[in-house]
Amino acid sequence: MKKGQSFEQAMNRLEEISQSLESGDIPLEESIKLYEEGIKLVEFCQSKLTEAEKKVQKLTRTEEGKFETTPLDEPDTSEAE
């Protein structure tokens, strides 16, 4: 895995690895190395997705008519009133 690699680059590399492994045309040792690289890429992508998920917020309007942001997974209390 390259330093400074983007999510998209990691996903593209995962696709390449997947195709190589599915082809069955590579030696066992190389398959193992590709598998290990793939695991690291999956972990990297999962951490990037978790990071992005934390940044996603919901825009809501307060009773005063102002806008505020709240975490996306926070329950909406305005409908309960």
Secondary structure, DSSP 4 states (H G I P E B T S, - for coil): --TT--HHHHHHHHHHHHHHHHHT-S-HHHHHHHHHHHHHHHHHHHHHHHHHHHH-EEEEE-TTS-EEEEETTS---TTT-
